[in-house]
Amino acid sequence: MSIKFLLFQQNHQGFKILDSPSLHKSLPCFHQHPIFSFPKKCFHSSGGNSRLLVSRCILDKLSDPLGQSDSESLENLKQKENAFLTILKGANSFLPHVVLASTILALIYPPSFTWFTNRYYAPALGFLMFAVGVNSSEKDFLEAFKKPAAIFAGYIGQFALKPLLGYLFGTVAMVIFGLPTSLAAGIMLTSCVSGAQLSNYATFLTDPQMAPLSIVMTALSTATAVFFTPMLTLLLIGKKLPVDVKGMISNILQIVVAPVAGGLLLNRFFPQICNAIRPLLPLLSVFVTALCVGAPLAINIDSLVSPSGMSVLFLVIAFHLSAFILGYFLSGLAFHKAPDVKALQRTLSYETGMQSSLLALALANKFFQDPLVAVPPAISVVIMSLMGFSLVMLWTKKKETHVME
């Protein structure tokens, strides 16, 4: 059976289709490795249309030179790449589990976190703020200032509601549990500091459009903490607590203002870079958060396992739980007519329930001689993180279920 080949001769007659046995010898490479194979329909036309059909067949073959199997391989590779990016972007959903795992690891093997000392806290929290800035825009912050009532409500929750709760549970610690005054002072000190930067990140994970509002609340409370924290500490504890004003301003610039501004500028002027790094940020943020939670617990593990440690743990849990609940329901009453009331409730709950416990820990170590004062802030770092990111998981799933319905 002879094999057909195309030999194209361009003359006044156009293209010719030749079938000759001699081609087997003259073109052995074509015989062993045919370049084109055409379906029978390419040769079933006669007359002037034959040239058009042959041309179409050649173009059809050349348009898919890789073949069907190669196209499927490329499609599978693309699907795997998309699946990998989905995993990276969805890393935030594992944050509560990672926080819990880091807590357990810090209790079982403290050296795994003790290397992460106080000097790393500011850069770590700054990175989380940079991640928020990359995923935000300057318009978001302008919109945040259009909600002065919400900002004021967060401020009241931070420096009025929580200090009252701190005084309440500090008094319970001394009167009912019979704990030393230093532990009660630690609980009160924790209630007097500004809002936690982690509340901004928790808000970003649950309601991204509310993250700028949360950042404004935290920045305002942090900026004015240089006045309110010493005053409230003097009022509640009865001892004047000096605060390094320059150090506080530097802390605000490093942890909040500079990273967020850097992320916003990068997103504004170099969007391609942001698009490249954005999928990696959730995974890195989970890792950094785990370090910020596990390190204070590991460093203060001896005080936690002391006889009074469990009592302090119970009181700190009650303090933060009360703050989360009151922040949610009181804001619901205050903003019940707002169109985004649920998002506001979640944001103000985070802002009220989560404290800058790392700042309280630093102040306790620097300005109080009794080391027991630092125990409640160290426990607070873990508890408020576990509670806050558990609420992130709960509210996020609830929102997804509501959208599907």
PyMOL commands that set and color helices and strands:
alter all, ss='L'
color gray80, all
select helices_A, chain A and resi 23-26+28-32+40-43+49-63+67-108+111-114+118-134+138-144+148-175+181-192+197-206+208-237+245-269+271-299+301-304+309-334+341-353+357-367+371-404
alter helices_A, ss='H'
color red, helices_A
select strands_A, chain A and resi 7-11+14-16
alter strands_A, ss='S'
color yellow, strands_A
deselect
rebuild
show_as cartoon
